């Protein structure tokens, strides 16, 4: 297999897939397949909801990020024939041949089979999900009469967030600030109601204790109700039924937003490879799929026994893994030995409302407005290409990052 002629197929255009494709652009004939026409810097989807960033900042089209060394196909891979080394793409008769395959399709929202969740809850993983939620918030505000009683306004602007991980925390504090600002601008009495519903016993499980303390204070200051030890029983068109201490309660809400976990995609479910009980693909320390020298998997779909649990499913892990996959694909093509790498926690950076944040780095936690700015600076450095980093950094530096009020 001559390196310059090797056909490298990368399935999935998230952190793992895109960064791997960019790393391998000169290693062979690289094809990137994604069911979206744009990359998404998911850690800043909350800022997109609030209007602190624009779509082009965090969701550039692939055509802006790759050059003619990478062939891009918009579509969904539905089947992979490992023996023939071919991938089937929905709507295309001709299959895509490969010599080396990189699987980086990511996960999809896990509704855990809870009644009504898939039909009525709003996921929060893509641009369109943020657009849907913002519209839902504006619609709820528009239904409140200017002279409404505080309790009526409170009930009309009630939102439930399922899951108290980083995503649920960032989302709820951001929504709280947006709704509080909207109440002031519209002259409404009272305030909105934000609830986090968490089956476990604490928020942001697995995070540093000091970081959790900062998060808990931020949630309290944002007037976000945190209901731990609470199980969602059913999601309704206009609310949610929860169970706590054996008692069921129905809560009316304008939206139920689902941030309670992910599961593997249908493509991965159908692959005949070794998997763990959650359906994740077993990979060697080199990120090669067990039993397939020429197939690599990374990100949300890959399971490596020696991985620190806190890194599982994070963008920073896929970011680090893409570098290793790139190096190991090159080694494979040159007849060398693939390497291993110890993946490290690169620090935590959370958005806490529209004016604050929290950053954990070097064992120290910084919070408030300074942490918010540090988070923007940190994430600018992790955007896909230096050209995009330059454009976005200039936009944030000269234009600022103020939120966009609801309804504007």
N, C-alpha and C positions, 0 to 999 in steps of 0.2 A: 504494500500500500504506500505509494509515493505521497509524501506529506502535502505537496502542492496540489495534488489531484484528489485528495481525500474529501469525501462528501460528508459534511458534518451537519446534522440536523438537530436544531434546538427547538424543543416544543415548550412554549410558554414564554411570555414577554414581560414577566415581572422582574424583581430584583435579580433573582437567580438566572433567569433565562437571558435577559437583555445584557447584563454585565458579562455573562459567559460568552455570548455571541460577539460582543465588542472585544473581548480578550482574544478570541480566536479568529478575528477578521482576516488575519494574514496567514492562518495555519492551513487553509484549504478552501474548498467551496462550501461556504457557510450559508445555511438556510434557517431563518427564524420564522416560526409559525406562532401566531397569536390570534385569539378570537376577538381581540380589541385592536383598533388602529392606533392606539396610543399607549405609552407607558404610564404608570401611575405611581407617584411617590406617596404611598399609602400613609406614612406617618403624619403627613400634613393634610389629610383629607378633612380633618376637623377645622383647619384654617380655611379651607375652601368653603365649607359650610358657612363659616362666619364672614366670608368675604375678605379675610385678611390676605389671602393669596388668590390669584386668578388661575383659571384652568391651564393656561399655557405655562405657568410657573411649575406646576407639579404634574401635569399630564401632557407633555409634548408628544406630538405624533412621531412615530418611529422614523418616518422619512426625514425628520429633522435631526435624528440622532445617529443614523447609520448611513454609510456611503455605499457605493456600488460593489464593494467587496462582500456585502451581505445581501442575500436575496430575501425579501420579506414576502410572506404569504399571509393574507388575512383569512382566517378560517379556524375551524375546530378539528383537531385530530380525533378521530373516533375509534381507530383501531391500529394496532402495531403488530406486524408479523416479524418476530425476532429471527425466525429461520431465514426468511427471504430478505430481511433487512429493508422493510418497506413500511411506510406509514400511510394510512388512508385519511383523507381530509374530506369532511362533509361537503357535498355538492360538487366534488371533483372526481372525474372518472379515473384520471391518471394518478397513480400512487407516487409518493416521493421516496426515492431510494436514498439510503444512507450507508456509510461505512462506520461512522460513530454517531451515537444517539445520546442526546442530553435531555433528560426529562425534568422540567421545571414548571409544571402546570399550576402549582399552587393548590390551595384548597377552596372549598365553597362553604357557604354558611351552613352550620349544623343546627337544625331546628329540633333535634333529638326526638322526633316523632310526637311532639306535643301537639295536641289537638288545636287546630286553627292557626298555629304559628306560621306555617309556610304560606297560608292564604292571607293572613291579616297583618302580621308583623312586618316592619320595614327592616331589611338588612342594611348594613352600613359598611360596604366594602368597595364601592365604585363611585365615580362622579355622579352617575344618574341617581344613586341612592341618596347622596347628599342633596341633590337638586329636589328629589321627591320630599325629603324631610323638611327642607327649607320652605317649600310650597305648603306643606302640611301645617307648619308653624304659622305662616302668614294667614292661611285660611282660618285657623283657629282664632287668631287675633281679630280678623275681619268680622267674625261672628259675634264679637263682644260689643254690645251697645256702649256708646260713650258714657252713658249715665248708669251703667250696670253696677249692681251692688258688688262690693269686694269679693264676697263668697261666690257669686255667679261668675265673675271674671276668673277667680281662682279655679273653679271647676272646669270652665271652658278651655283654660290654658294648662291642662294637666297632661303630662307626658311621662310615660314609663320606659325606662331603659333596662333591658334584661342583661345582666352580667356586670360584675364589678371589677373586671380586669382593667388594664390600662385604657383600653378602648372605651369602656363604659364610663370611666372617670373623666377622661378627656372630653368625651361627647357631652356628658351631663353638665359639666362646668361651663362649657362653651355655650350650650343652649340656655343655661341660666342667665348668663350675662346678656345674651342677645334678647331674651324675653324681658328681662328687667329694663333694658334700654328701650324696648318697644313700648312697654307700659308707660314709661315716662314721656316718650315722644307723643303718644296718643292720648295722654291725659287720663289714663285708666286708673281706677282705684284698686288697691290690693296688689297681689303679685301672682305670678304663675306657680305651678306646682311641678316639681321634678322629683321622680322617684327612681332609685336604683334597686333592682330586685336581684338578689344574689343568693344562690343555694348554699354557698359556703359560709364560713363564719367570719371572714374578713375581706376587706377590699384589697386590691392589687396583691393577691397571694404570690409569694415567691420573691417579692421585692424587699429591699433593704428596710429595716425597721424605721430608720430615720426618715427615709423617703415616704414610707407609709404614714408616718405622723404628719408630714407636710400635706399629703393627699387628704387625710382625714380633716385637717384644719381647713383646707380649701373647700372641701365639700360642705362643711359646716357653714363657712362664710358665704357660700353660694346658695345656702338654704336648700340644698339637695337632701332629700330624705333617703337614708340608706337602710334598706331592709335586708339584713343578712339572715341566714337560716330560713330562707323563704323560697318555696318551690312554685314555679309557674305551672298551673294545672291546665289552663285553657287560655287561648287568645281569642278575643271576640272582635267583631267589626268595630265596636266602640269601646273597647277596654280589655281588661285582663282579669282572670280569676287566679288568686294566689292561695297558697296554703302555708300557714305558720303555726307551729305548735299544735298541729292537728286540726286547726280551724280554717275554713275556707272563707275568703272575702273577695267580692267583686269590686274592682276599681274602674270607674269610667275614665277614659282618656282619649285625647285627640289623636294619639299615635302610640304604638308600642314599638320601640326600636330594639332590634335584636343584635347583641354583641356577644352572645354566649357560646362562642366556640366555632370551630371549623371542622369539616370532614374532607376526605379525599374526593377528588372529582370522579365522575363516572368513567372517564378514561382509565384512571388508575385502578378503580374497582374491577375493571375487566381484564387487566393485565395478568398473565400467568407468570408471576414472579413471587419470590418469597416475601411475605408480609407479616407484620405483627398483628396483634388482636384488634388494633384500631384501623387496620388496612394500610398502614404506612409501609413503604418499600424498604426492606432491609438493604443497607449499603455497607460496604467495607469501609475501613478508615480512609481509603483513597476516594470514597464516594462512588466507586463502581458498584453497580447493582449485583447482588450476590448471584454468581453463576453466569454472569455476562461481562466479559472483559471489555467489550466495546460499548457498553451502555452505562451511563452515569445518571444519578438522580440527586437532587438537592432541594433545599427549602422545605416547605410545609409537608411534602409527600414522602420525605426520606426519614428513615429511622436509623440512628447510629447509637449503639449501646453506651459508648463512652462520652456522650454529649451531655453537658450540664443542662439540667431540666429548665433552668431559667432562660436559656437561649432558644429552646424549641419553638418553632413557629414565628420567629421574629425576623424582621427585615434585615437586621444587622447580621444575623446568621447567614441568610442567603447571600448577603453582600460579601461575607468572608468566604463562603463556600465557592462562589463563582470564580474567585481567584485560583483556588485549588483545582477545580475542575478544568479551568483553562490550562493550567500548567500540566495536569495529568493527561489531558487529551494530546497535547503537544508531545509529551514523553511517549505516549502510546504510539503515535504516528512515526516517531523516530526510532522506535525499538528500545526505548529506555524503560526504566522502572518507575512506576507511578509513586508519588510521595504521599505522606500523611501530614496532617497539620492539627495543631491544638487550637480550637476555636475559643476565643476569650470574650468575656463580657466587656463591651466597649463603652459601657456607661448607659445610664437611663436618662431620657429627656422627655418630659411630659408637658403638654400644654394644659394649663389650669385656668380656664376662662380666657377672655380676650385681652387681659392685661398682665397675666402672670404665667408662671411656669415653674418647673422644678427640674434640675439637672443634677445627676449623680455622676461624679467623675473623680477618680483617684481616692475613693472612699469618703468624699465630702459631698454634701448636698447644698446646692445654692438654689434659692427660690425667689419668687417675685418677678419684677419687671426685668431685672438683669438676666435672670434665667430664661425669660422669654426671648430676649435678644440673643443670648448664647445659643439657644435652640435653633433659631433661624440661621445663625452663622454656622453651626455644626452641620445642619442639614444641607446648607448650600454646598458644602464641601463634598457631600455624598450624592449629589445629582450626577446623572450618567456621563456627561461629557464636559470637557473644560469650556467649550463654547456655550453650552447651556448654563453652566455654573456662572460664567461671566455675565450673561444677559440677565439672569435672575438676580444675582448679587447686586448688579447695578440698579435694577428695578427696585429692590427692597431698600437699598441704601439711599437712593435719591427720592423715591416716591413714598417711602414709609410703608407700614403695614397696618393701617387702621382698619377696623371691622366695617362691614357694610350693613347698615341698619336693616332690619326686617321690613319688607315692603318697598325698599328702594333698590 
